[in-house]
Amino acid sequence: MNRKITRDMAYRQSLMKYAGKYGVSRARRKYNKSRSYIYCWWACWNGNIEYQSRRPHSHLNCGAEADPGQRRRNPQLGLVELWHRLKQLSYTRRSESLFRVMRKLGMFPQEKKKKAYTPKPYQQMTHSGERIQVDVKVAPRRCIADPELLLFQYTAIDAFSRLRFLAAYPEQSTCSSADFLKRLVKWYAHRGIRVECVQTDNDFEFTNCFYNSKRDIPTLFEKTAAGLGIRHKLIRPYTPRHNSKLERSHCKDNEEFYASYKFFSFHNLQKQLTVRQRQYNTFPMRPLNWCSTNQV
């Protein structure tokens, strides 16, 4: 097939001849081209400047010679087993090509669409103490001077007024959770708020609902809540957004508190959390019409 010889073609022809005569290093310096460029054209150069076909060795419809009857007669066969049987019938393509052809011909069953999750409407609180969100935050390792020391921050926040109570504990257990519940009830009662309900996640320090052997055994936290006449509400598993106000306050702690402080002991964290609690409860918030939690 005749084709007009362009300047670029003549340029590459001279480059290939020079590289073949004097070597790639001299050709690279003279023609100001990289080695990879010269080797790329050297691989496809056949010694002349005539037109070379650019027809691909394969195309997108390759593999269509597979017998679709094998799939219809054996609908339960896996892809690899079907490909192995076709190989015995002189099929020459790879298993990846067979998969693309079968997908194009619609031989795979269509996946059922998952039902979209419709969240329940949010229940607005009407007064303080109606629901207290409680959770535990592990103090980041980078903030603790002693690498073997573990510190935990217990947090309680009123869903109506955003009034927040913090406490530090050396361990994350149901005993610590029960003690924290007693302290938060006294702390809110001192401010004229009666705690009616506490909302927690499903961690082991709050409930045994995910322990098959202890499912019917109440934890010390649940016993303490029942003794104080407080309803214990569990959120949906793996859904932290149900404790959104509490999780948002933990994010602010990461940004404003844990990113700037380092703790050398348990008592040091206790003192710093007292200051952090006072700062949080005196800071104005937009949901409260730019009032602080102490002013609500």
N, C-alpha and C positions, 0 to 999 in steps of 0.2 A: 504494500500500500504506500503510495507516494504521499509525502507530507512536506510542507515548506520548512526548510531549515532555518531556524531562528538564530539570533545572535547568542542567546543563552545556550542553545545546543552546541553551537560552534565553540563557545567559551569552555563548556564542560569537556568537549572533545579534546581541545588543546591541553586542558588541565590533566586529563587522564593520560594523554601521551607523554607529557612532561613528567608526571609522577611515575609512569612506567619506565622512563628512561633514566631519571636522576633520583628517584626515590620520593617518598612522601614528605620528608622533612624539608627538602629544598622546594618542593612544590607548595608546601604550606607557607613558606616565607615569601615566595615570589608572587603567588596568587592571593595571599592574605586570606586563606581559608583554614578552618580548623581541621584537625586530623579526622574527627568523626564525620565531617562533611565529605572529605576525600574518600574515606573508606566506605561510606554509604554508597557513593556513586561508583566506586570501583567494584562493588559487589554485583551491581546490575549492569555494568558496561560489558558489551560483547565485542569490542574492538572496532566498531563502526558507528556512524552517526545516524543510521537508518532508524525508522520508527520501530519502537518496541511496543508490543501489545501490553496494555494495562489491565487486561481482563483478569478478574480475581480467580484464584484457584477454587473458591467455593462461593456460594451465595446464601442468602438468608433462608431460602426454601430447601436447602439441602437436608437430606434425611427423610424426604417425603416418600421414599420408596419403602418405608417400614410398613408391614402388613397390619392394617388396623383391625383385621379380623382376630388377630392374636389377643388384642385387648378386649374385644367384645366377647370372645369365648372364655376369657379368663379375667373377669373384672376385678378379682381379688388379688391379682398378682402385683407385687411391688415393682417399682421402676427397675431396680437392678436385676431382678429375676426375669422380668420381661425382656430386658436388653440382652441378657445371657441367652435366652431362647432364640431371639432374633439373630444373634451372632451365629448360632448353629445353622440358621437358614440363610447364611451368606450376607447378613447385614454388616456393613463396613463402617458405619458411623460410630462415634463415641456416645456414651450414655448422656452427656450433656446435650448433644444435638438431638437425641431422642426426646429428652425432656422438653426442649423448646418446641419441637414439632407437635408433640402431644398437647402441650399447653395452647398452641396456636389453633389446633383442630378441636379444642374444647373437650378433650377426653378426661380431664380431671373434674371431679365434682366441685361445684361452686360452694364456697364457704358461706355458711349461714351468717347473716348479719347479726351482730350482737345488739341486743336491746339497749337502747340508750338509757343511761341512768338519769332518772328524774328526781332531783333532791326534794325533800319535803320543805314546805315553806318555813322560813326562819321564825322561831317563836320569840317575840320581843318580851323582854322582862318588864314588869310593871313597878317593881319596887326593889330596894336594896335588900340583899340577903336571900332573894328568891332562888338564886342559883349561883354557887361559888365554883369556879373552875380550878381544879387542883392538878398539879403535875410536878415531875422531878426533872431537873436539868443537871447533867454531869458537867462539872467545871472542866474547861479545856486543859489538856496537859501542858500546853505552852504557858499557861498562867500560874502553874504551881512550881515552886522552886525545887521541892523535893520530888524526884521522879517516882518514888514509891508511895507517895501520899495520894489518897483519893478523897475528893471533896464533892459534895452534892448540894445543890440548891433546890429547896422545896419552895414552890410558888403557889399562892392562892390569889385569885382576882375575882372581884364581884362583877358579874355579867351586866349589871345595870349601871353602877357608878364607876366601874373600873378601879375601885379602891383595891390596892395590892398589898399583900403581906408576904414577906420573904423570911426564910430561915435557912441556916446552914446545918448540915448533918455529916458525920463522918462515914455513914453507911446508907445504902439504899435498901431498906427492908420494910416489912409491914410494921415492925415496932417503931421505926422512925416515922412512918406515915401516921400511925395512931397518935404518937406524941405530937406531931405537927397539927393533926386535926383538933386536939384539945387546945393547943396554943392559939390556933386561928379563931376558934369559937370564942375564947376569952378576949382576943384582940378586937374582933368585930363587935362583941358585946360592949366593950369599953367605949365604942363609938356609936352606940345606940342601934346596932344592926343585929338582928336575930338571924342566924344561919338556918335556912329551911332545907336546903338541898346542896350536896356536893357532887360535882360531875368530874369523873376521872376517866382515864383510858383503861385498857385491860391488862396492864402490867402486873407482875406477880406481887408487887408491894401493895396493891389495892384489892385484888380479887384472885380467886383460884378457878375462874370459869374455864380456863384453858388447860387445867391440869386434870387429866382423866382420873387419876387416883385420889385427887383432893377436891373434885368438883363440888361436892356437897358440904365441904368443910369451910365455914366462913373464916376469913382472915381476921387478924386482930384489928385491922382498920375497919372492917365491916362491923365487928362487934362493938367497937367504940362508937361508930356512927349510930348504930341501933340504940345503944345505951344513952346517947345524947338526944335521941329523938330526931335524928337528921336522916333524910332520905338519900340513899346512895344511888346515883344514876351513872350508868356506863355508856360510853359513846360507842358508835359502830366500830368494829375492829379495823385497824389499818386506815382510819379516817381522821387524821389529826385536825382537819379543818373544822370539825365539830367543836374543838377547843380553840377556835380561831383567835380570840382575844388573848388567851394565855400564850399561844404560840407566837403571836405578834410581839408580845412583851419580851419573850425570850430572844427574838431576833434583835430587838432594840438593846437588850443586855449584851449581846455579842458585839454590836456596833459601838456602843457607848461605854460599856463597863469592862468586859473581859478583854477588849482590844487594847486597853490602856493600863491595866493593873496586873500586878504579880503578887501571889500569895505565898507566904512563908510558913503558915501554920493554919490550923483549923480556927483558932481564935481570931487570927488576922482576917479571914474570910467573913467571920461573924460581924466584926466591926465594920468592914467595908460594905456588907449587905445592908446594915442598918442605915448607913449614909445613902446608899443607892435607893433604898425604899423611900426615904424622905424626899429625895430628889424626884423620884417618879411620881409620888402622890401630890407634889406641889407644882408639877409642870402642866401648863394649859393644854387642852386637847380639843381638836375640832369637833368630834362627835358630842362633846359636852358643851358646845357653844363657847369654846375657848375659855372654859373654866377648868380648874384643877379638880382632881378627884376628892380633895379635902373640902372643896366648896360645894359639892353636889349634896 
